[in-house]
Amino acid sequence: MSEYQAHISLGQSDDGVFVKIDGPATMALSAGFAALCEECRRQFARPIYIDLSTCEWLDSTFAGCLVGQRVKTGASDGAGDGSGFTVIGSSEPCREVLTKMGLAPLLLSDAPPPSPPPDAFAAVTAQTFSSEHVTETVIDAHDHLAGINDTNREVFGRIADAFRADLRRKRRSDA
């Protein structure tokens, strides 16, 4: 496991917006990643490319966020197929996880994408989110994973349900 926090960088070209993940892509990074993708869709009318070439590994929450953002991008750009959101340059550990989850055909593209110059990336300042928002992100991510196939439904549906029940208990105790 990495001893440092992952970092997100953002780059742009005429062809698209590039979001690069450096380090482990985990639940801790997921809410900020989702917020950044949403902001990119609002600000730019260009495809979003997620560069995982320097991503050490990813967990199920981050994988589910990738699926959720692809779905949201497909719905928002009118294409309906998520083609405005592509994962590029996947490291081998990330490719293995995405393949095991049945997500590689949905998220990974063999076509060479356009790329901004390496110096075009700027670090994105990490945001802080409430524990409730992070929990909602985890639930949403695992719901997306559960919807992929029966195997995922069995595994990730349970995780989403557990977090959902925990969130309900917390809300009741706070009321």
C-alpha positions, 0 to 999 in steps of 0.5 A: 500500500502506498504511503502517500496520498493520491493526487489529481491533475487536470490538463486541457487541449482542444480535443478534451479535458484530461484528469490524471490520477497519481497514486492509489485511487481509493474511496478517499479520492472518490468524492473529490474525483466525482465533483471534479468530473461534474465540474468539467462537464459543466465548464467544458463541452469536450470529452473527458479522459481519465489517465490512470497510467500513474495510478498504483491501484484502485478500489471498488469505490473508485471503480464504481465512480468511473462507471458512474461518471461514464454513465453521467457523461453519456446522459449529459452529452446526448450520445447516450453511450458515455463516449465523452468519458474514456479511461486511458493509459491504465496501469497494469494493476488498474487494468487487472482490477477493471477486468476482474470487475467486468468493467474493462470493455465499458471503460478501457479503450484501445484507440490512442486518445489525443494527449496534452503536453505533459506540462499542461497538467496542473494539480487539483486542490483536494476538497473536503467532504462530510462523512455523509457525502463520502458515504453517499459516494460509496453507495452510488459507486457500488450501486453502479458496480452492482448493475454491471452483472450478476456477479457484481450484484452479489458482491457490490450490492451487499456493500452498497446495502451495508453502507446504506443501512449504516447511513440510515442508522446515523441519520436516525441517531442524529435526528 
